[in-house]
C-alpha cells in the first residue's frame, strides 16, 4: 500500500497562485479578512493560534514558513 503525501507549498503566495485564487478568495477560504491575509502573505504579520493551524491545514504551507523560521 502506497502512502499519499500531501503537497506542501513553500509560501502562502505560491499556494494561492497554484490554486488560482486572488487574495480575497484565499482569505475567504481561510476564513480570515483579506487585509489580514495580505499582511500574512507579505510577512508583515505572523498568524497565531487557531488561525495559524487553519492556514497550515488548509493551505498546506509549513508552520516554519508562516512564523518566519524558514
Short mmCIF file of the C-alpha atoms (twelve columns), coordinates in Angstrom:
data_MODEL
# 
_entry.id   MODEL 
# 
loop_
_atom_site.group_PDB 
_atom_site.id 
_atom_site.type_symbol 
_atom_site.label_atom_id 
_atom_site.label_alt_id 
_atom_site.label_comp_id 
_atom_site.label_asym_id 
_atom_site.label_seq_id 
_atom_site.Cartn_x 
_atom_site.Cartn_y 
_atom_site.Cartn_z 
_atom_site.pdbx_PDB_model_num 
ATOM 1  C CA . UNK A 1  0.000   0.000  0.000  1 
ATOM 2  C CA . UNK A 2  1.420   3.376  -1.060 1 
ATOM 3  C CA . UNK A 3  1.271   6.346  1.231  1 
ATOM 4  C CA . UNK A 4  -0.086  9.529  -0.260 1 
ATOM 5  C CA . UNK A 5  1.979   12.570 0.568  1 
ATOM 6  C CA . UNK A 6  0.049   15.818 0.558  1 
ATOM 7  C CA . UNK A 7  1.632   18.562 -1.476 1 
ATOM 8  C CA . UNK A 8  3.043   21.422 0.542  1 
ATOM 9  C CA . UNK A 9  3.847   24.912 -0.696 1 
ATOM 10 C CA . UNK A 10 6.944   26.964 0.153  1 
ATOM 11 C CA . UNK A 11 4.951   30.160 0.692  1 
ATOM 12 C CA . UNK A 12 1.392   31.288 1.141  1 
ATOM 13 C CA . UNK A 13 1.628   33.196 -2.134 1 
ATOM 14 C CA . UNK A 14 2.754   30.064 -4.012 1 
ATOM 15 C CA . UNK A 15 -0.234  28.178 -2.595 1 
ATOM 16 C CA . UNK A 16 -2.569  30.932 -3.736 1 
ATOM 17 C CA . UNK A 17 -1.011  31.021 -7.203 1 
ATOM 18 C CA . UNK A 18 -1.268  27.231 -7.540 1 
ATOM 19 C CA . UNK A 19 -4.946  27.321 -6.643 1 
ATOM 20 C CA . UNK A 20 -5.687  30.233 -8.967 1 
ATOM 21 C CA . UNK A 21 -7.264  32.314 -6.211 1 
ATOM 22 C CA . UNK A 22 -6.947  36.024 -5.685 1 
ATOM 23 C CA . UNK A 23 -6.296  37.341 -2.173 1 
ATOM 24 C CA . UNK A 24 -9.977  37.888 -1.433 1 
ATOM 25 C CA . UNK A 25 -10.868 34.300 -2.399 1 
ATOM 26 C CA . UNK A 26 -7.928  32.892 -0.435 1 
ATOM 27 C CA . UNK A 27 -8.895  34.894 2.629  1 
ATOM 28 C CA . UNK A 28 -12.483 33.703 2.380  1 
ATOM 29 C CA . UNK A 29 -11.290 30.086 2.040  1 
ATOM 30 C CA . UNK A 30 -9.143  30.510 5.156  1 
ATOM 31 C CA . UNK A 31 -11.912 32.367 6.990  1 
ATOM 32 C CA . UNK A 32 -9.837  35.485 7.654  1 
ATOM 33 C CA . UNK A 33 -10.077 39.068 6.400  1 
ATOM 34 C CA . UNK A 34 -8.473  39.990 3.099  1 
ATOM 35 C CA . UNK A 35 -6.409  42.666 4.821  1 
ATOM 36 C CA . UNK A 36 -5.056  40.181 7.360  1 
ATOM 37 C CA . UNK A 37 -4.384  37.627 4.630  1 
ATOM 38 C CA . UNK A 38 -2.390  40.210 2.682  1 
ATOM 39 C CA . UNK A 39 -0.311  41.067 5.756  1 
ATOM 40 C CA . UNK A 40 0.466   37.392 6.400  1 
ATOM 41 C CA . UNK A 41 1.322   36.732 2.744  1 
ATOM 42 C CA . UNK A 42 3.734   39.677 2.707  1 
ATOM 43 C CA . UNK A 43 5.328   38.627 6.004  1 
ATOM 44 C CA . UNK A 44 4.159   41.706 7.902  1 
ATOM 45 C CA . UNK A 45 2.070   39.674 10.354 1 
ATOM 46 C CA . UNK A 46 2.630   36.161 11.632 1 
ATOM 47 C CA . UNK A 47 -0.568  34.216 12.294 1 
ATOM 48 C CA . UNK A 48 -1.049  32.718 15.747 1 
ATOM 49 C CA . UNK A 49 -3.197  30.120 17.446 1 
ATOM 50 C CA . UNK A 50 -6.243  28.822 15.612 1 
ATOM 51 C CA . UNK A 51 -5.551  30.956 12.542 1 
ATOM 52 C CA . UNK A 52 -2.051  29.516 12.235 1 
ATOM 53 C CA . UNK A 53 -3.414  25.989 12.461 1 
ATOM 54 C CA . UNK A 54 -6.151  26.738 9.925  1 
ATOM 55 C CA . UNK A 55 -3.665  28.118 7.400  1 
ATOM 56 C CA . UNK A 56 -1.225  25.220 7.782  1 
ATOM 57 C CA . UNK A 57 -4.011  22.655 7.443  1 
ATOM 58 C CA . UNK A 58 -5.977  24.236 4.605  1 
ATOM 59 C CA . UNK A 59 -3.199  25.862 2.585  1 
ATOM 60 C CA . UNK A 60 -0.534  23.202 3.248  1 
ATOM 61 C CA . UNK A 61 2.127   25.795 3.981  1 
ATOM 62 C CA . UNK A 62 4.714   24.640 6.556  1 
ATOM 63 C CA . UNK A 63 4.434   26.114 10.020 1 
ATOM 64 C CA . UNK A 64 8.065   27.260 9.906  1 
ATOM 65 C CA . UNK A 65 7.361   29.431 6.869  1 
ATOM 66 C CA . UNK A 66 4.395   31.134 8.483  1 
ATOM 67 C CA . UNK A 67 6.209   32.003 11.698 1 
ATOM 68 C CA . UNK A 68 9.344   33.159 9.906  1 
ATOM 69 C CA . UNK A 69 11.660  30.344 10.969 1 
ATOM 70 C CA . UNK A 70 12.338  29.129 7.425  1 
# 
